[in-house]
């Protein structure tokens, strides 16, 4: 199957999962997909930015690759960089122009001078807030007026060959029916499904690179 066909097939599967995520019990479980109780309760960078979140997720995955070799995949995330390793086909249906890469690209790496996290070429980037190289990357703040958000990726070493990747996204919004429908009915289910796929995409790439490097 060609990459184009694979992208379309995965996009259709992603659309189905988003529809399924509209069922509240399933959305609630996917909001903590892969995460342990300790990880859900754990304090992460950016938690203070959204003291009273109305939604979001804490998701996690185990990757069979050393932390220092998982980090570059995380550090190049974003539109115009390495992509989001998620459902490119769905993202590009709304003009995101995202092409997730299958290699580490040094010039795509975020650093202290990052301009932020781009989601779409015509949207302002989510503000860059902090980076701890090899360990965490944080974006958020008042991306839109009175609508604070925080998105952090934390890379934890389990042992010398295994990494735990945790993604947390939280948001708040101004009261109102329109905002409630938009955030809770659309943005949260879509982001939860896309976030899960992102973790799987990073795992797939990092472990494939590890397998190749080992010469197995």
C-alpha positions in Angstrom: 0.0 0.0 0.0 1.4 3.4 -1.0 1.9 6.1 1.7 -1.0 8.1 0.2 -3.3 5.1 0.4 -2.1 4.5 4.0 -2.7 8.1 5.0 -6.3 8.0 3.5 -7.1 4.7 5.3 -5.7 5.9 8.6 -7.6 9.2 8.1 -10.9 7.3 7.7 -10.2 5.3 10.8 -9.4 8.5 12.6 -12.7 10.0 11.5 -14.5 7.0 12.8 -12.7 7.2 16.2 -13.5 10.9 16.5 -17.2 10.0 15.9 -17.0 7.3 18.6 -15.3 9.8 21.0 -18.4 11.9 20.9 -19.9 9.2 23.2 -19.1 10.6 26.7 -18.0 7.4 28.4 -15.5 6.6 25.7 -14.2 10.2 25.6 -13.7 10.1 29.4 -11.7 6.9 29.1 -9.6 8.1 26.2 -8.8 11.3 28.0 -6.4 9.2 30.1 -5.5 6.7 27.4 -2.3 4.8 28.4 -1.7 6.9 31.5 -1.4 5.4 35.0 -3.2 6.9 38.0 0.1 8.4 39.2 0.7 10.0 35.8 -2.8 11.5 35.8 -2.3 12.9 39.3 1.2 14.1 38.6 2.0 17.8 38.5 3.5 18.7 35.1 4.9 22.0 33.7 2.0 24.3 32.7 -0.6 23.0 35.2 -0.5 26.4 36.9 -1.6 28.1 33.6 -5.1 26.5 33.7 -6.0 26.3 37.4 -9.6 25.4 36.6 -9.6 23.4 33.4 -12.9 22.6 31.7 -11.4 19.8 29.7 -8.3 18.2 28.2 -6.4 14.9 28.6 -3.4 13.2 30.1 -2.2 10.4 27.8 1.0 8.3 27.9 2.8 5.5 26.1 5.9 3.3 26.7 8.5 3.5 24.0 11.3 0.9 23.6 14.0 3.4 22.9 16.3 5.5 25.1 15.0 8.9 26.3 17.7 10.8 24.4 16.7 9.2 21.1 13.0 9.7 21.7 13.4 13.4 22.5 14.3 14.6 19.0 11.0 13.3 17.6 9.2 15.3 20.3 11.3 18.4 19.8 10.5 18.8 16.1 6.8 18.6 16.5 4.5 21.1 14.8 3.2 22.4 11.4 6.1 23.5 9.3 8.4 21.2 11.2 8.1 17.5 11.7 4.3 17.4 11.8 2.2 15.8 14.5 2.7 12.1 13.6 -1.1 11.8 13.7 -3.8 11.8 11.0 -2.2 13.9 8.3 -5.0 13.2 5.9 -7.6 14.7 8.2 -5.5 17.7 9.2 -4.8 18.5 5.6 -8.6 18.4 4.7 -8.8 21.7 6.6 -5.6 23.1 5.0 -3.1 22.4 7.8 -0.4 21.4 5.2 1.1 18.9 7.6 3.5 16.2 6.4 4.7 14.1 9.3 8.4 13.1 8.8 10.0 9.7 9.3 13.4 11.1 10.2 15.1 13.5 12.6 15.6 16.9 11.0 18.0 19.1 13.0 16.6 22.4 11.6 13.1 21.4 12.8 14.1 21.2 16.5 12.5 23.6 18.9 14.8 25.5 21.2 14.7 28.5 23.5 14.1 30.7 20.5 11.1 28.8 19.3 8.4 31.0 17.7 5.7 28.7 19.1 3.7 25.7 18.0 2.0 26.1 14.7 -1.2 24.1 14.0 -2.2 25.7 10.7 -0.4 28.1 8.4 -3.1 30.8 8.8 -3.4 30.6 12.6 -1.2 32.2 15.2 1.0 29.7 16.9 0.4 28.5 20.4 2.9 30.5 22.4 6.2 28.8 23.3 6.7 28.8 27.1 9.5 26.5 28.2 11.8 23.8 27.1 14.0 21.4 29.2 16.1 19.8 26.5 15.7 16.0 26.6 12.8 16.2 29.1 9.9 18.5 28.4 8.4 20.9 25.9 5.6 23.4 26.9 3.3 25.6 24.9 0.3 27.6 26.1 -1.0 30.6 27.9 -3.8 32.9 26.7 -3.6 31.8 23.1 -7.0 33.4 22.7 -8.4 36.1 25.1 -9.6 34.6 28.4 -9.1 31.0 27.0 -6.0 29.7 28.7 -4.5 26.5 27.5 -1.4 24.4 28.3 0.1 21.6 26.2 3.2 19.7 27.6 5.1 16.7 26.4 7.2 15.1 29.1 9.9 12.5 28.3 10.7 10.2 31.2 13.5 7.6 31.4 12.2 4.2 32.6 15.6 2.6 32.1 18.5 3.0 29.6 16.4 1.3 26.9 12.9 2.4 27.7 11.1 5.8 27.7 7.7 6.9 29.0 6.2 9.8 27.0 3.4 11.7 28.7 1.2 14.3 26.9 -1.1 16.6 28.8 -3.4 19.2 27.3 -5.7 21.4 29.4 -8.0 24.2 28.4 -10.5 26.7 29.8 -12.9 29.0 28.0 -15.4 31.8 28.6 -18.8 30.6 29.7 -21.4 30.4 27.0 -23.3 27.9 24.9 -21.3 28.5 21.8 -18.0 28.0 23.5 -19.3 24.9 25.3 -20.4 23.3 22.1 -17.2 24.2 20.2 -14.8 23.1 22.9 -16.6 20.1 24.4 -18.4 19.0 21.3 -15.7 19.4 18.8 -12.2 20.5 19.9 -11.9 18.1 22.9 -13.0 14.8 21.1 -10.9 15.6 18.0 -7.8 16.6 20.1 -8.1 13.5 22.3 -8.2 11.1 19.3 -5.4 13.0 17.5 -3.3 13.1 20.6 -3.5 9.3 21.0 -2.5 8.8 17.4 0.4 11.2 17.9 1.8 9.1 20.8 1.5 6.0 18.7 3.2 7.8 15.8 6.2 8.8 17.9 6.5 5.3 19.3 6.4 3.8 15.8 9.1 6.1 14.5 11.4 5.9 17.5 11.2 2.1 17.8 11.7 1.7 14.0 14.8 3.9 14.2 16.1 1.9 17.2 15.5 -1.4 15.3 17.4 0.0 12.3 20.3 1.3 14.4 20.7 -2.1 16.1 21.1 -3.8 12.7 18.5 -6.4 13.6 
